[in-house]
Amino acid sequence: ELVRLAKIRWRIEHDYRELKTALGLDHFEGRTWTGWHRHVTLVTAAQLFLTLLRTSPKARVSA
C-alpha cells in the first residue's frame, strides 16, 4: 500500500511539473476569475490530450 501511494504521489508531482513547464499553467497574468478559469481549463484540456496520446496503443507502433 505504501509503494502504491508513493507512486501516486510521484505521478501527481510529475504531472504538475509538466503542467507548469510544458503547458504554461504558471503563465497566467490576468486579473479576472473568468480569464483564470479559461486558462486553467485549456491547460487541463491540453494535459488530457497529451495523456491520451501517450497512452494510445497506436502511439507505440513504430512507423
All heavy atoms as TSV, in Angstrom:
chain	resi	resn	atom	element	x	y	z
A	1	GLU	N	N	0.835	-1.189	0.000
A	1	GLU	CA	C	0.000	0.000	0.000
A	1	GLU	C	C	0.881	1.255	0.000
A	1	GLU	O	O	0.577	2.220	-0.694
A	1	GLU	CB	C	-0.926	-0.031	1.219
A	1	GLU	CG	C	-1.866	1.140	1.309
A	1	GLU	CD	C	-2.917	1.197	0.211
A	1	GLU	OE1	O	-3.167	0.178	-0.455
A	1	GLU	OE2	O	-3.470	2.283	0.012
A	2	LEU	N	N	1.945	1.241	0.773
A	2	LEU	CA	C	2.833	2.410	0.814
A	2	LEU	C	C	3.515	2.651	-0.526
A	2	LEU	O	O	3.689	3.792	-0.951
A	2	LEU	CB	C	3.875	2.238	1.920
A	2	LEU	CG	C	3.349	2.341	3.343
A	2	LEU	CD1	C	4.461	2.042	4.335
A	2	LEU	CD2	C	2.748	3.703	3.598
A	3	VAL	N	N	3.895	1.581	-1.196
A	3	VAL	CA	C	4.530	1.724	-2.510
A	3	VAL	C	C	3.536	2.308	-3.505
A	3	VAL	O	O	3.875	3.196	-4.294
A	3	VAL	CB	C	5.073	0.366	-3.000
A	3	VAL	CG1	C	5.535	0.452	-4.437
A	3	VAL	CG2	C	6.189	-0.115	-2.097
A	4	ARG	N	N	2.307	1.846	-3.458
A	4	ARG	CA	C	1.283	2.358	-4.355
A	4	ARG	C	C	1.055	3.850	-4.116
A	4	ARG	O	O	0.993	4.642	-5.060
A	4	ARG	CB	C	-0.025	1.593	-4.162
A	4	ARG	CG	C	-1.114	1.983	-5.148
A	4	ARG	CD	C	-2.413	1.249	-4.862
A	4	ARG	NE	N	-3.054	1.708	-3.642
A	4	ARG	CZ	C	-3.767	2.845	-3.547
A	4	ARG	NH1	N	-3.905	3.619	-4.600
A	4	ARG	NH2	N	-4.323	3.190	-2.417
A	5	LEU	N	N	0.979	4.238	-2.863
A	5	LEU	CA	C	0.793	5.652	-2.537
A	5	LEU	C	C	1.990	6.493	-2.968
A	5	LEU	O	O	1.829	7.622	-3.440
A	5	LEU	CB	C	0.538	5.812	-1.042
A	5	LEU	CG	C	-0.800	5.276	-0.541
A	5	LEU	CD1	C	-0.870	5.378	0.974
A	5	LEU	CD2	C	-1.948	6.004	-1.181
A	6	ALA	N	N	3.183	5.953	-2.814
A	6	ALA	CA	C	4.379	6.681	-3.241
A	6	ALA	C	C	4.376	6.880	-4.753
A	6	ALA	O	O	4.757	7.955	-5.242
A	6	ALA	CB	C	5.627	5.939	-2.808
A	7	LYS	N	N	3.945	5.875	-5.492
A	7	LYS	CA	C	3.882	6.001	-6.951
A	7	LYS	C	C	2.833	7.022	-7.370
A	7	LYS	O	O	3.049	7.782	-8.314
A	7	LYS	CB	C	3.583	4.648	-7.586
A	7	LYS	CG	C	4.756	3.707	-7.561
A	7	LYS	CD	C	4.416	2.409	-8.261
A	7	LYS	CE	C	5.595	1.464	-8.251
A	7	LYS	NZ	N	5.301	0.209	-8.941
A	8	ILE	N	N	1.708	7.038	-6.675
A	8	ILE	CA	C	0.669	8.020	-6.991
A	8	ILE	C	C	1.193	9.429	-6.733
A	8	ILE	O	O	0.986	10.334	-7.537
A	8	ILE	CB	C	-0.605	7.747	-6.165
A	8	ILE	CG1	C	-1.295	6.476	-6.662
A	8	ILE	CG2	C	-1.572	8.909	-6.240
A	8	ILE	CD1	C	-2.461	6.045	-5.803
A	9	ARG	N	N	1.898	9.615	-5.624
A	9	ARG	CA	C	2.440	10.935	-5.315
A	9	ARG	C	C	3.447	11.360	-6.379
A	9	ARG	O	O	3.446	12.508	-6.828
A	9	ARG	CB	C	3.114	10.919	-3.939
A	9	ARG	CG	C	3.684	12.251	-3.596
A	9	ARG	CD	C	4.287	12.294	-2.231
A	9	ARG	NE	N	4.886	13.606	-2.025
A	9	ARG	CZ	C	5.948	13.807	-1.305
A	9	ARG	NH1	N	6.521	12.826	-0.678
A	9	ARG	NH2	N	6.438	15.022	-1.185
A	10	TRP	N	N	4.302	10.446	-6.812
A	10	TRP	CA	C	5.282	10.778	-7.846
A	10	TRP	C	C	4.564	11.168	-9.141
A	10	TRP	O	O	4.958	12.126	-9.799
A	10	TRP	CB	C	6.198	9.580	-8.107
A	10	TRP	CG	C	7.186	9.872	-9.182
A	10	TRP	CD1	C	8.392	10.484	-9.033
A	10	TRP	CD2	C	7.048	9.599	-10.576
A	10	TRP	NE1	N	9.020	10.596	-10.259
A	10	TRP	CE2	C	8.201	10.058	-11.226
A	10	TRP	CE3	C	6.057	9.013	-11.347
A	10	TRP	CZ2	C	8.383	9.949	-12.596
A	10	TRP	CZ3	C	6.236	8.907	-12.709
A	10	TRP	CH2	C	7.396	9.375	-13.303
A	11	ARG	N	N	3.516	10.446	-9.498
A	11	ARG	CA	C	2.774	10.740	-10.723
A	11	ARG	C	C	2.135	12.121	-10.655
A	11	ARG	O	O	2.164	12.881	-11.617
A	11	ARG	CB	C	1.693	9.670	-10.921
A	11	ARG	CG	C	0.914	9.791	-12.200
A	11	ARG	CD	C	1.741	9.297	-13.358
A	11	ARG	NE	N	1.784	10.325	-14.363
A	11	ARG	CZ	C	2.589	10.333	-15.404
A	11	ARG	NH1	N	3.422	9.358	-15.612
A	11	ARG	NH2	N	2.572	11.304	-16.268
A	12	ILE	N	N	1.566	12.469	-9.511
A	12	ILE	CA	C	0.941	13.777	-9.339
A	12	ILE	C	C	1.990	14.882	-9.452
A	12	ILE	O	O	1.783	15.887	-10.133
A	12	ILE	CB	C	0.200	13.852	-7.992
A	12	ILE	CG1	C	-1.023	12.940	-8.032
A	12	ILE	CG2	C	-0.205	15.285	-7.654
A	12	ILE	CD1	C	-1.686	12.744	-6.690
A	13	GLU	N	N	3.134	14.703	-8.806
A	13	GLU	CA	C	4.192	15.709	-8.878
A	13	GLU	C	C	4.722	15.846	-10.305
A	13	GLU	O	O	4.995	16.957	-10.772
A	13	GLU	CB	C	5.320	15.344	-7.924
A	13	GLU	CG	C	4.948	15.522	-6.472
A	13	GLU	CD	C	6.046	15.063	-5.530
A	13	GLU	OE1	O	7.104	14.607	-5.999
A	13	GLU	OE2	O	5.821	15.155	-4.309
A	14	HIS	N	N	4.867	14.734	-11.000
A	14	HIS	CA	C	5.331	14.771	-12.384
A	14	HIS	C	C	4.330	15.503	-13.277
A	14	HIS	O	O	4.712	16.347	-14.095
A	14	HIS	CB	C	5.555	13.340	-12.889
A	14	HIS	CG	C	6.006	13.278	-14.301
A	14	HIS	ND1	N	5.129	13.188	-15.357
A	14	HIS	CD2	C	7.240	13.313	-14.851
A	14	HIS	CE1	C	5.804	13.169	-16.490
A	14	HIS	NE2	N	7.089	13.246	-16.202
A	15	ASP	N	N	3.057	15.206	-13.136
A	15	ASP	CA	C	2.028	15.866	-13.939
A	15	ASP	C	C	1.974	17.364	-13.646
A	15	ASP	O	O	1.835	18.172	-14.568
A	15	ASP	CB	C	0.666	15.233	-13.695
A	15	ASP	CG	C	0.531	13.871	-14.349
A	15	ASP	OD1	O	1.381	13.519	-15.198
A	15	ASP	OD2	O	-0.431	13.150	-14.007
A	16	TYR	N	N	2.093	17.737	-12.378
A	16	TYR	CA	C	2.057	19.152	-12.020
A	16	TYR	C	C	3.256	19.893	-12.620
A	16	TYR	O	O	3.117	21.001	-13.143
A	16	TYR	CB	C	2.033	19.312	-10.505
A	16	TYR	CG	C	1.908	20.741	-10.065
A	16	TYR	CD1	C	0.760	21.467	-10.320
A	16	TYR	CD2	C	2.954	21.373	-9.402
A	16	TYR	CE1	C	0.646	22.789	-9.930
A	16	TYR	CE2	C	2.853	22.684	-9.001
A	16	TYR	CZ	C	1.688	23.385	-9.268
A	16	TYR	OH	O	1.588	24.696	-8.883
A	17	ARG	N	N	4.428	19.266	-12.572
A	17	ARG	CA	C	5.620	19.873	-13.171
A	17	ARG	C	C	5.434	20.045	-14.678
A	17	ARG	O	O	5.802	21.068	-15.255
A	17	ARG	CB	C	6.844	19.014	-12.874
A	17	ARG	CG	C	8.151	19.683	-13.222
A	17	ARG	CD	C	9.370	18.871	-12.812
A	17	ARG	NE	N	9.128	17.919	-11.731
A	17	ARG	CZ	C	9.223	16.596	-11.879
A	17	ARG	NH1	N	9.565	16.065	-13.011
A	17	ARG	NH2	N	8.981	15.799	-10.859
A	18	GLU	N	N	4.849	19.036	-15.329
A	18	GLU	CA	C	4.595	19.131	-16.767
A	18	GLU	C	C	3.582	20.230	-17.074
A	18	GLU	O	O	3.743	20.975	-18.036
A	18	GLU	CB	C	4.089	17.791	-17.295
A	18	GLU	CG	C	3.882	17.780	-18.796
A	18	GLU	CD	C	3.406	16.452	-19.326
A	18	GLU	OE1	O	2.511	15.839	-18.704
A	18	GLU	OE2	O	3.924	16.033	-20.367
A	19	LEU	N	N	2.547	20.352	-16.247
A	19	LEU	CA	C	1.558	21.406	-16.440
A	19	LEU	C	C	2.207	22.785	-16.337
A	19	LEU	O	O	1.889	23.684	-17.108
A	19	LEU	CB	C	0.442	21.292	-15.397
A	19	LEU	CG	C	-0.615	20.232	-15.644
A	19	LEU	CD1	C	-1.442	20.017	-14.392
A	19	LEU	CD2	C	-1.498	20.610	-16.803
A	20	LYS	N	N	3.115	22.949	-15.398
A	20	LYS	CA	C	3.752	24.248	-15.209
A	20	LYS	C	C	4.765	24.552	-16.302
A	20	LYS	O	O	4.792	25.659	-16.832
A	20	LYS	CB	C	4.438	24.302	-13.850
A	20	LYS	CG	C	3.492	24.531	-12.707
A	20	LYS	CD	C	4.178	24.542	-11.368
A	20	LYS	CE	C	5.306	25.521	-11.303
A	20	LYS	NZ	N	5.974	25.553	-10.005
A	21	THR	N	N	5.614	23.597	-16.641
A	21	THR	CA	C	6.714	23.894	-17.558
A	21	THR	C	C	6.307	23.769	-19.019
A	21	THR	O	O	6.515	24.693	-19.802
A	21	THR	CB	C	7.915	22.981	-17.281
A	21	THR	OG1	O	7.518	21.631	-17.399
A	21	THR	CG2	C	8.478	23.219	-15.895
A	22	ALA	N	N	5.744	22.660	-19.399
A	22	ALA	CA	C	5.461	22.408	-20.817
A	22	ALA	C	C	4.166	23.052	-21.293
A	22	ALA	O	O	4.067	23.472	-22.453
A	22	ALA	CB	C	5.416	20.908	-21.081
A	23	LEU	N	N	3.174	23.147	-20.419
A	23	LEU	CA	C	1.858	23.604	-20.864
A	23	LEU	C	C	1.508	25.012	-20.403
A	23	LEU	O	O	0.474	25.547	-20.783
A	23	LEU	CB	C	0.783	22.613	-20.403
A	23	LEU	CG	C	0.964	21.200	-20.957
A	23	LEU	CD1	C	-0.071	20.267	-20.360
A	23	LEU	CD2	C	0.874	21.195	-22.467
A	24	GLY	N	N	2.339	25.630	-19.593
A	24	GLY	CA	C	2.154	27.032	-19.239
A	24	GLY	C	C	1.129	27.327	-18.166
A	24	GLY	O	O	0.523	28.388	-18.174
A	25	LEU	N	N	0.933	26.412	-17.237
A	25	LEU	CA	C	-0.030	26.663	-16.169
A	25	LEU	C	C	0.337	27.906	-15.362
A	25	LEU	O	O	-0.528	28.667	-14.952
A	25	LEU	CB	C	-0.120	25.448	-15.234
A	25	LEU	CG	C	-1.105	25.566	-14.071
A	25	LEU	CD1	C	-2.524	25.693	-14.593
A	25	LEU	CD2	C	-0.983	24.374	-13.151
A	26	ASP	N	N	1.620	28.157	-15.187
A	26	ASP	CA	C	2.055	29.295	-14.376
A	26	ASP	C	C	2.245	30.580	-15.185
A	26	ASP	O	O	2.735	31.568	-14.670
A	26	ASP	CB	C	3.349	28.951	-13.643
A	26	ASP	CG	C	4.472	28.569	-14.583
A	26	ASP	OD1	O	4.204	28.311	-15.767
A	26	ASP	OD2	O	5.621	28.515	-14.122
A	27	HIS	N	N	1.803	30.630	-16.433
A	27	HIS	CA	C	1.990	31.806	-17.279
A	27	HIS	C	C	0.822	32.780	-17.241
A	27	HIS	O	O	0.863	33.803	-17.914
A	27	HIS	CB	C	2.247	31.396	-18.729
A	27	HIS	CG	C	3.556	30.715	-18.911
A	27	HIS	ND1	N	3.926	30.152	-20.095
A	27	HIS	CD2	C	4.592	30.494	-18.068
A	27	HIS	CE1	C	5.124	29.609	-19.975
A	27	HIS	NE2	N	5.538	29.812	-18.746
A	28	PHE	N	N	-0.206	32.476	-16.512
A	28	PHE	CA	C	-1.374	33.359	-16.481
A	28	PHE	C	C	-1.057	34.630	-15.725
A	28	PHE	O	O	-0.553	34.605	-14.610
A	28	PHE	CB	C	-2.566	32.648	-15.833
A	28	PHE	CG	C	-3.790	33.507	-15.773
A	28	PHE	CD1	C	-4.499	33.799	-16.925
A	28	PHE	CD2	C	-4.220	34.041	-14.578
A	28	PHE	CE1	C	-5.624	34.594	-16.885
A	28	PHE	CE2	C	-5.338	34.835	-14.524
A	28	PHE	CZ	C	-6.045	35.113	-15.674
A	29	GLU	N	N	-1.346	35.782	-16.359
A	29	GLU	CA	C	-1.094	37.074	-15.724
A	29	GLU	C	C	-2.338	37.945	-15.701
A	29	GLU	O	O	-2.252	39.152	-15.516
A	29	GLU	CB	C	0.025	37.804	-16.452
A	29	GLU	CG	C	1.356	37.090	-16.348
A	29	GLU	CD	C	2.464	37.825	-17.070
A	29	GLU	OE1	O	2.226	38.941	-17.555
A	29	GLU	OE2	O	3.571	37.275	-17.136
A	30	GLY	N	N	-3.481	37.356	-15.930
A	30	GLY	CA	C	-4.725	38.129	-15.941
A	30	GLY	C	C	-5.185	38.492	-14.552
A	30	GLY	O	O	-4.576	38.118	-13.550
A	31	ARG	N	N	-6.295	39.211	-14.519
A	31	ARG	CA	C	-6.796	39.686	-13.233
A	31	ARG	C	C	-8.213	39.225	-12.938
A	31	ARG	O	O	-8.729	39.504	-11.872
A	31	ARG	CB	C	-6.761	41.209	-13.203
A	31	ARG	CG	C	-5.372	41.746	-13.317
A	31	ARG	CD	C	-5.400	43.255	-13.425
A	31	ARG	NE	N	-4.071	43.729	-13.740
A	31	ARG	CZ	C	-3.328	44.422	-12.910
A	31	ARG	NH1	N	-3.781	44.710	-11.719
A	31	ARG	NH2	N	-2.145	44.834	-13.261
A	32	THR	N	N	-8.837	38.531	-13.869
A	32	THR	CA	C	-10.228	38.156	-13.647
A	32	THR	C	C	-10.358	36.663	-13.371
A	32	THR	O	O	-9.538	35.857	-13.802
A	32	THR	CB	C	-11.096	38.490	-14.873
A	32	THR	OG1	O	-10.684	37.688	-15.979
A	32	THR	CG2	C	-10.985	39.959	-15.239
A	33	TRP	N	N	-11.419	36.330	-12.658
A	33	TRP	CA	C	-11.717	34.934	-12.377
A	33	TRP	C	C	-12.018	34.202	-13.676
A	33	TRP	O	O	-11.563	33.084	-13.888
A	33	TRP	CB	C	-12.904	34.847	-11.424
A	33	TRP	CG	C	-13.488	33.482	-11.342
A	33	TRP	CD1	C	-14.623	33.055	-11.950
A	33	TRP	CD2	C	-12.952	32.353	-10.665
A	33	TRP	NE1	N	-14.841	31.728	-11.682
A	33	TRP	CE2	C	-13.819	31.269	-10.885
A	33	TRP	CE3	C	-11.822	32.137	-9.881
A	33	TRP	CZ2	C	-13.594	30.018	-10.360
A	33	TRP	CZ3	C	-11.600	30.876	-9.358
A	33	TRP	CH2	C	-12.478	29.838	-9.596
A	34	THR	N	N	-12.756	34.837	-14.584
A	34	THR	CA	C	-13.118	34.198	-15.850
A	34	THR	C	C	-11.882	33.894	-16.686
A	34	THR	O	O	-11.761	32.805	-17.248
A	34	THR	CB	C	-14.069	35.114	-16.652
A	34	THR	OG1	O	-15.173	35.465	-15.827
A	34	THR	CG2	C	-14.579	34.421	-17.897
A	35	GLY	N	N	-10.958	34.831	-16.756
A	35	GLY	CA	C	-9.728	34.610	-17.511
A	35	GLY	C	C	-8.895	33.489	-16.925
A	35	GLY	O	O	-8.358	32.649	-17.649
A	36	TRP	N	N	-8.781	33.460	-15.597
A	36	TRP	CA	C	-8.029	32.384	-14.935
A	36	TRP	C	C	-8.704	31.039	-15.191
A	36	TRP	O	O	-8.038	30.053	-15.487
A	36	TRP	CB	C	-7.941	32.654	-13.440
A	36	TRP	CG	C	-7.228	31.560	-12.710
A	36	TRP	CD1	C	-5.882	31.424	-12.578
A	36	TRP	CD2	C	-7.821	30.438	-12.060
A	36	TRP	NE1	N	-5.604	30.279	-11.868
A	36	TRP	CE2	C	-6.780	29.653	-11.539
A	36	TRP	CE3	C	-9.132	30.027	-11.870
A	36	TRP	CZ2	C	-7.016	28.490	-10.835
A	36	TRP	CZ3	C	-9.363	28.866	-11.162
A	36	TRP	CH2	C	-8.308	28.105	-10.657
A	37	HIS	N	N	-10.019	31.011	-15.093
A	37	HIS	CA	C	-10.760	29.772	-15.294
A	37	HIS	C	C	-10.572	29.256	-16.717
A	37	HIS	O	O	-10.378	28.059	-16.934
A	37	HIS	CB	C	-12.242	30.002	-14.994
A	37	HIS	CG	C	-13.027	28.740	-14.918
A	37	HIS	ND1	N	-13.660	28.215	-16.010
A	37	HIS	CD2	C	-13.252	27.897	-13.887
A	37	HIS	CE1	C	-14.265	27.096	-15.652
A	37	HIS	NE2	N	-14.035	26.880	-14.381
A	38	ARG	N	N	-10.617	30.133	-17.700
A	38	ARG	CA	C	-10.385	29.727	-19.094
A	38	ARG	C	C	-8.978	29.179	-19.278
A	38	ARG	O	O	-8.774	28.178	-19.962
A	38	ARG	CB	C	-10.617	30.904	-20.034
A	38	ARG	CG	C	-12.058	31.251	-20.196
A	38	ARG	CD	C	-12.224	32.433	-21.117
A	38	ARG	NE	N	-13.624	32.817	-21.172
A	38	ARG	CZ	C	-14.045	34.005	-21.556
A	38	ARG	NH1	N	-13.159	34.918	-21.921
A	38	ARG	NH2	N	-15.317	34.270	-21.577
A	39	HIS	N	N	-8.012	29.861	-18.702
A	39	HIS	CA	C	-6.621	29.433	-18.829
A	39	HIS	C	C	-6.425	28.037	-18.236
A	39	HIS	O	O	-5.840	27.158	-18.870
A	39	HIS	CB	C	-5.705	30.438	-18.123
A	39	HIS	CG	C	-4.261	30.088	-18.174
A	39	HIS	ND1	N	-3.516	30.196	-19.333
A	39	HIS	CD2	C	-3.429	29.618	-17.220
A	39	HIS	CE1	C	-2.283	29.807	-19.074
A	39	HIS	NE2	N	-2.197	29.450	-17.804
A	40	VAL	N	N	-6.915	27.828	-17.031
A	40	VAL	CA	C	-6.769	26.532	-16.373
A	40	VAL	C	C	-7.525	25.449	-17.146
A	40	VAL	O	O	-7.038	24.327	-17.292
A	40	VAL	CB	C	-7.239	26.609	-14.900
A	40	VAL	CG1	C	-7.333	25.234	-14.275
A	40	VAL	CG2	C	-6.289	27.487	-14.109
A	41	THR	N	N	-8.686	25.763	-17.678
A	41	THR	CA	C	-9.458	24.799	-18.457
A	41	THR	C	C	-8.701	24.380	-19.712
A	41	THR	O	O	-8.626	23.184	-20.040
A	41	THR	CB	C	-10.824	25.387	-18.837
A	41	THR	OG1	O	-11.524	25.734	-17.646
A	41	THR	CG2	C	-11.652	24.402	-19.635
A	42	LEU	N	N	-8.112	25.323	-20.424
A	42	LEU	CA	C	-7.364	24.999	-21.641
A	42	LEU	C	C	-6.098	24.203	-21.327
A	42	LEU	O	O	-5.753	23.264	-22.054
A	42	LEU	CB	C	-7.024	26.276	-22.410
A	42	LEU	CG	C	-8.213	26.957	-23.068
A	42	LEU	CD1	C	-7.796	28.299	-23.660
A	42	LEU	CD2	C	-8.836	26.071	-24.139
A	43	VAL	N	N	-5.417	24.556	-20.257
A	43	VAL	CA	C	-4.223	23.801	-19.866
A	43	VAL	C	C	-4.602	22.371	-19.483
A	43	VAL	O	O	-3.914	21.411	-19.851
A	43	VAL	CB	C	-3.481	24.516	-18.712
A	43	VAL	CG1	C	-2.407	23.629	-18.117
A	43	VAL	CG2	C	-2.867	25.811	-19.210
A	44	THR	N	N	-5.715	22.221	-18.786
A	44	THR	CA	C	-6.181	20.887	-18.408
A	44	THR	C	C	-6.563	20.075	-19.636
A	44	THR	O	O	-6.263	18.875	-19.710
A	44	THR	CB	C	-7.368	20.998	-17.438
A	44	THR	OG1	O	-6.983	21.797	-16.319
A	44	THR	CG2	C	-7.825	19.632	-16.968
A	45	ALA	N	N	-7.207	20.706	-20.602
A	45	ALA	CA	C	-7.563	20.008	-21.844
A	45	ALA	C	C	-6.308	19.588	-22.605
A	45	ALA	O	O	-6.250	18.484	-23.165
A	45	ALA	CB	C	-8.441	20.902	-22.710
A	46	ALA	N	N	-5.290	20.437	-22.610
A	46	ALA	CA	C	-4.032	20.077	-23.273
A	46	ALA	C	C	-3.364	18.903	-22.562
A	46	ALA	O	O	-2.821	17.997	-23.209
A	46	ALA	CB	C	-3.096	21.287	-23.301
A	47	GLN	N	N	-3.421	18.893	-21.230
A	47	GLN	CA	C	-2.859	17.774	-20.467
A	47	GLN	C	C	-3.600	16.483	-20.780
A	47	GLN	O	O	-2.988	15.429	-20.950
A	47	GLN	CB	C	-2.927	18.078	-18.969
A	47	GLN	CG	C	-2.472	16.948	-18.088
A	47	GLN	CD	C	-0.977	16.724	-18.145
A	47	GLN	OE1	O	-0.236	17.508	-18.698
A	47	GLN	NE2	N	-0.533	15.643	-17.564
A	48	LEU	N	N	-4.914	16.550	-20.889
A	48	LEU	CA	C	-5.705	15.370	-21.241
A	48	LEU	C	C	-5.325	14.859	-22.623
A	48	LEU	O	O	-5.141	13.655	-22.825
A	48	LEU	CB	C	-7.198	15.697	-21.192
A	48	LEU	CG	C	-8.138	14.606	-21.690
A	48	LEU	CD1	C	-8.033	13.371	-20.816
A	48	LEU	CD2	C	-9.559	15.120	-21.737
A	49	PHE	N	N	-5.186	15.774	-23.584
A	49	PHE	CA	C	-4.797	15.396	-24.940
A	49	PHE	C	C	-3.440	14.692	-24.952
A	49	PHE	O	O	-3.275	13.641	-25.576
A	49	PHE	CB	C	-4.766	16.645	-25.826
A	49	PHE	CG	C	-4.310	16.373	-27.222
A	49	PHE	CD1	C	-5.128	15.723	-28.120
A	49	PHE	CD2	C	-3.048	16.759	-27.633
A	49	PHE	CE1	C	-4.706	15.460	-29.417
A	49	PHE	CE2	C	-2.611	16.506	-28.917
A	49	PHE	CZ	C	-3.447	15.862	-29.813
A	50	LEU	N	N	-2.468	15.250	-24.243
A	50	LEU	CA	C	-1.144	14.630	-24.193
A	50	LEU	C	C	-1.176	13.273	-23.501
A	50	LEU	O	O	-0.489	12.336	-23.923
A	50	LEU	CB	C	-0.156	15.553	-23.477
A	50	LEU	CG	C	0.236	16.807	-24.245
A	50	LEU	CD1	C	1.159	17.672	-23.394
A	50	LEU	CD2	C	0.878	16.464	-25.562
A	51	THR	N	N	-1.978	13.156	-22.465
A	51	THR	CA	C	-2.100	11.876	-21.768
A	51	THR	C	C	-2.728	10.831	-22.672
A	51	THR	O	O	-2.284	9.677	-22.708
A	51	THR	CB	C	-2.929	12.043	-20.481
A	51	THR	OG1	O	-2.288	13.010	-19.660
A	51	THR	CG2	C	-3.067	10.732	-19.737
A	52	LEU	N	N	-3.750	11.211	-23.418
A	52	LEU	CA	C	-4.382	10.273	-24.352
A	52	LEU	C	C	-3.413	9.849	-25.450
A	52	LEU	O	O	-3.389	8.678	-25.842
A	52	LEU	CB	C	-5.643	10.889	-24.951
A	52	LEU	CG	C	-6.821	11.042	-23.999
A	52	LEU	CD1	C	-7.960	11.793	-24.682
A	52	LEU	CD2	C	-7.281	9.700	-23.489
A	53	LEU	N	N	-2.622	10.785	-25.948
A	53	LEU	CA	C	-1.616	10.423	-26.950
A	53	LEU	C	C	-0.576	9.476	-26.380
A	53	LEU	O	O	-0.165	8.520	-27.031
A	53	LEU	CB	C	-0.908	11.675	-27.479
A	53	LEU	CG	C	-1.650	12.499	-28.511
A	53	LEU	CD1	C	-0.807	13.705	-28.895
A	53	LEU	CD2	C	-1.978	11.677	-29.743
A	54	ARG	N	N	-0.156	9.754	-25.166
A	54	ARG	CA	C	0.878	8.951	-24.523
A	54	ARG	C	C	0.406	7.523	-24.244
A	54	ARG	O	O	1.178	6.580	-24.323
A	54	ARG	CB	C	1.293	9.623	-23.225
A	54	ARG	CG	C	2.505	9.038	-22.568
A	54	ARG	CD	C	2.876	9.751	-21.287
A	54	ARG	NE	N	3.087	11.172	-21.517
A	54	ARG	CZ	C	2.476	12.143	-20.830
A	54	ARG	NH1	N	1.619	11.861	-19.893
A	54	ARG	NH2	N	2.738	13.392	-21.101
A	55	THR	N	N	-0.862	7.366	-23.923
A	55	THR	CA	C	-1.383	6.049	-23.559
A	55	THR	C	C	-2.051	5.321	-24.722
A	55	THR	O	O	-2.499	4.198	-24.543
A	55	THR	CB	C	-2.393	6.163	-22.399
A	55	THR	OG1	O	-3.461	7.014	-22.803
A	55	THR	CG2	C	-1.708	6.696	-21.153
A	56	SER	N	N	-2.098	5.939	-25.872
A	56	SER	CA	C	-2.741	5.328	-27.034
A	56	SER	C	C	-1.920	4.147	-27.547
A	56	SER	O	O	-0.697	4.252	-27.706
A	56	SER	CB	C	-2.885	6.357	-28.149
A	56	SER	OG	O	-3.327	5.736	-29.323
A	57	PRO	N	N	-2.562	3.020	-27.837
A	57	PRO	CA	C	-1.817	1.873	-28.382
A	57	PRO	C	C	-1.225	2.174	-29.753
A	57	PRO	O	O	-0.185	1.635	-30.120
A	57	PRO	CB	C	-2.855	0.762	-28.476
A	57	PRO	CG	C	-4.110	1.278	-27.924
A	57	PRO	CD	C	-3.946	2.726	-27.615
A	58	LYS	N	N	-1.861	3.044	-30.517
A	58	LYS	CA	C	-1.344	3.397	-31.848
A	58	LYS	C	C	-0.044	4.184	-31.748
A	58	LYS	O	O	0.775	4.153	-32.642
A	58	LYS	CB	C	-2.375	4.207	-32.625
A	58	LYS	CG	C	-3.587	3.397	-33.019
A	58	LYS	CD	C	-4.547	4.230	-33.813
A	58	LYS	CE	C	-5.758	3.410	-34.204
A	58	LYS	NZ	N	-6.731	4.200	-34.952
A	59	ALA	N	N	0.146	4.900	-30.655
A	59	ALA	CA	C	1.368	5.699	-30.482
A	59	ALA	C	C	2.588	4.811	-30.294
A	59	ALA	O	O	3.706	5.208	-30.565
A	59	ALA	CB	C	1.213	6.638	-29.296
A	60	ARG	N	N	2.380	3.598	-29.829
A	60	ARG	CA	C	3.503	2.685	-29.571
A	60	ARG	C	C	3.978	1.976	-30.821
A	60	ARG	O	O	5.042	1.392	-30.853
A	60	ARG	CB	C	3.102	1.663	-28.522
A	60	ARG	CG	C	2.848	2.303	-27.185
A	60	ARG	CD	C	2.614	1.262	-26.118
A	60	ARG	NE	N	2.269	1.932	-24.877
A	60	ARG	CZ	C	1.191	1.678	-24.183
A	60	ARG	NH1	N	0.349	0.755	-24.572
A	60	ARG	NH2	N	0.951	2.342	-23.072
A	61	VAL	N	N	3.189	2.002	-31.881
A	61	VAL	CA	C	3.552	1.336	-33.131
A	61	VAL	C	C	4.569	2.198	-33.853
A	61	VAL	O	O	4.361	3.369	-34.094
A	61	VAL	CB	C	2.314	1.115	-34.020
A	61	VAL	CG1	C	2.708	0.506	-35.337
A	61	VAL	CG2	C	1.288	0.252	-33.301
A	62	SER	N	N	5.716	1.612	-34.178
A	62	SER	CA	C	6.741	2.381	-34.878
A	62	SER	C	C	6.400	2.467	-36.364
A	62	SER	O	O	5.835	1.561	-36.951
A	62	SER	CB	C	8.114	1.730	-34.693
A	62	SER	OG	O	8.101	0.426	-35.202
A	63	ALA	N	N	6.773	3.567	-36.970
A	63	ALA	CA	C	6.431	3.813	-38.385
A	63	ALA	C	C	7.351	3.068	-39.319
A	63	ALA	O	O	8.441	2.735	-39.101
A	63	ALA	CB	C	6.517	5.302	-38.662
